[in-house]
Amino acid sequence: MQSTICWSDLAGRNVGLYGLGREGRANLRKCLALGLDPVLVDDVPAADDPSVLATGGGGAAALLACDVVVKTPGISRYTNPTVQKLAAQGVPVVGGLGLWLPEADRSRVLCVTGTKGKSSTAAIAGHLLGRLGYRCLVGGNIGIPPYDPLLGVEPYDYWVIEVSSYQATDLAASPPVVAVTSLHPDHLPWHRGDAEIYYRDKLSLCTRPGADLTVVNGDSTLLRARRDQLGPRVEWVCANHDPSSNWMAPLELLGEHNRRNALIARAALCALGVPETANEAALREAAAGFEHLESRLHPIGTVGGVLFVDDSLSTNVLPTLAAVDAFPARPVALIVGGLSRGIDYAELATGLRARSAPTRVFTIPDNGPHISSVLRRSDVDAVDCADLTAAVTRGFSWAAPDGVVLLSPAAASFGRFIDYRARGDAFATAMRACAVQWNATRNKQPAIG
């Protein structure tokens, strides 16, 4: 467990910042606001920023001379050699979120974690709080870090903080209420290639000092089997819980998993003591106007009766199966593939084989051929495509006239795309090309709904 160090404890100390990405820049702003002059180190510094030392060009040695090093979440505690050297020399290595949480009013903080669904759950909780009239910051792994000076001095009534497995290893304390949306192997290289280490790190937030109640996905067998890692008290939430409730209809969510995410958000807010969450009418009114997160089971258009859905952020088997299950009665042209991370796709094959509605999988590089070989061994219809555009074109042709073209890759985007957003943008561009083609063959205007 990390030692409890707060931002205010850094005054007068020699501080190093390791990593200058989005959160690293927030760390720098916080240090400057505290009057600190930190040592700046990055593995690959920007060429136009001479103030940042390269790790291999004296940066690692400079960090070893620091009293405390604040690293960004993407730098692994297990596999990064610089972090390992710092730990061996007794230099505390902490994270910005871990420095913030002990000094926050944790009775008004909701931390949300999980392999998938945490962003949607955090966004729903924050939307409800805002519509109910509370000043709420949704931050952490989603949005801006809660300690960033760019936020100014506005007092918040509540903080909804999304916590990744990386960030969880930086935390020495927890708020009383934690929400866990799902559990499935992911990000294994960061966690030393060990799924059990990943599970332990992901759930560590539930048992840190201060933790009391964990609101958790009761439909997950992996989570059910790890009750001893979920903290003192547990509230299980299932997708079919309170099936007659219609308060969430204005959220316009697709899929059973998103219904469960909304129920988890409500239960967590109830546990925080938000009184309006017990009122169905107030919740229904608050649910209106919810803005869907990009690339998370997001319908982006309809061409000739075929619905196109961007779920580019689904980088694992679990959310991809949940996305397919959102369309139980429609033909689905599923596009999968991307960066190989050693994921076992046998579960994807099992889930797709069980579908009663027509399903065809269109795979894309780099690991598309591997996925298709696994699927075909289970008699799942799979076609290898040269790239995303080809997969969209072929998927649209197959799904017509009333099916779904679903980009839910079950793989990371890196290598072919900068990030999942760029992959989602490419998907939308390919959809528009399909609309042009459809219009040309029918002499109509592009029918994008």
Secondary structure, 3 states (H helix, E strand, C coil): CCCCCCHHHHCCCCEEEECCCHHHHHHHHHHHHCCCCCEEEECCCCCCCCCCEEHHHCHHHHHHCCCEEEECCCCCCCCCHHHHHHHHCCCCEEEHHHHHHHHCCHHHEEEEECCCCHHHHHHHHHHHHHHCCCCEEEEECCCCCCCCHHHCCCCCCEEEEECCHHHHCCCCCCCCEEEECCCCCCCCCCCCCCHHHHHHHHHHHHCCCCCCEEEEECCCHHHHCCHHHCCCEEEEECCCCCCCCCCCHHHCCCCHHHHHHHHHHHHHHHHHCCHHHHCHHHHHHHHCCCCCCCCCCEEEEEECCEEEEECCCCCCHHHHHHHHHCCCCCCEEEEECCECCCCCCHHHHHHHHCCCCCEEEEECCCCHHHHHHHHHHCCCCEEECCCHHHHHHHHHHHHCCCCEEEECCCCECECCECCHHHHHHHHHHHHHHHHHHHHHHHCCCCCCC
